C-alpha cells in the first residue's frame, strides 16, 4: 500500500467512525452495544451478509429509524469497499 492509499484508507476509516457515532447520537455506550451486536450477527451463515446486516440494523431499536437506515447504508458501503479491496489485493498478488 502506497502512502496515498494509506492516507485515503485512514480518512475513510475516520469518516466511518464518525458516521457510526452520529448514528448512535454520539453515545459511546450505544456504539459499544452496536459493535457487540454486530459481532453476533456475523456468525449467522444461513442468510446472505446483506440480509444479516439489514436484519441487524432493523433490530437496533435504541437507534432512531433514520439512523438505522443510515447505519445499514454505511455498513453496506463498507462491505462493498472491503470486497473490492480484497479483489484488488488478490489481483495484485496474482500479477
C-alpha positions in Angstrom: 0.0 0.0 0.0 1.5 3.3 -1.0 1.3 6.4 1.3 -1.6 7.9 -0.7 -3.7 4.7 -0.4 -2.9 4.5 3.3 -3.9 8.1 3.9 -7.2 7.6 2.0 -7.9 4.4 4.0 -7.4 6.3 7.2 -9.7 9.1 6.1 -12.3 6.6 5.1 -12.0 4.8 8.5 -12.3 8.2 10.3 -15.4 9.0 8.3 -16.9 5.6 9.1 -16.2 6.0 12.8 -17.8 9.5 12.8 -20.8 8.2 10.9 -21.3 5.4 13.4 -21.0 7.8 16.3 -23.5 10.1 14.6 -26.0 7.2 14.0 -25.7 6.4 17.7 -26.4 10.0 18.7 -22.8 10.5 19.8 -23.3 8.0 22.6 -20.2 5.8 23.0 -22.2 3.2 25.1 -24.5 2.8 22.1 -21.5 2.3 19.8 -20.1 -0.4 22.1 -23.5 -2.1 22.1 -23.7 -1.8 18.4 -20.3 -3.4 17.9 -21.1 -6.3 20.3 -24.4 -6.9 18.5 -22.7 -6.7 15.1 -20.2 -9.4 16.1 -23.1 -11.8 16.9 -24.8 -11.4 13.6 -21.7 -12.2 11.5 -22.0 -15.8 12.8 -25.3 -16.4 11.0 -24.3 -18.1 7.8 -27.8 -19.2 6.8 -28.5 -15.9 5.1 -26.6 -13.5 2.9 -24.4 -11.0 4.6 -26.6 -8.2 3.2 -29.7 -9.8 4.7 -28.0 -10.2 8.0 -26.9 -6.6 8.0 -30.4 -5.4 7.2 -31.9 -7.5 9.9 -29.2 -6.4 12.3 -29.8 -2.7 11.6 -33.6 -3.1 11.9 -33.2 -4.8 15.3 -31.2 -1.9 16.9 -34.3 -0.4 18.5 -32.3 2.0 20.6 -31.5 3.9 17.4 -34.0 6.1 15.6 -35.3 4.6 12.3 -33.5 7.1 10.2 -30.2 6.3 12.0 -30.8 2.6 11.4 -31.2 3.2 7.7 -28.0 5.3 7.7 -26.2 2.6 9.6 -27.3 0.0 7.0 -26.0 2.2 4.2 -22.7 2.7 5.9 -22.2 -1.0 6.7 -23.3 -2.0 3.1 -20.9 0.5 1.6 -18.1 -0.7 3.9 -18.8 -4.2 2.8 -18.6 -3.3 -0.8 -15.4 -1.4 -0.3 -13.9 -4.3 1.6 -14.8 -6.8 -1.1 -13.3 -4.5 -3.8 -10.1 -4.0 -1.8 -9.8 -7.8 -1.3 -10.3 -8.4 -5.0 -7.7 -5.7 -5.8 -5.2 -7.3 -3.4 -5.8 -10.8 -4.9 -5.3 -9.4 -8.4 -2.2 -7.6 -7.3 -0.9 -10.8 -5.8 -1.5 -12.8 -9.0 0.4 -10.2 -11.0 
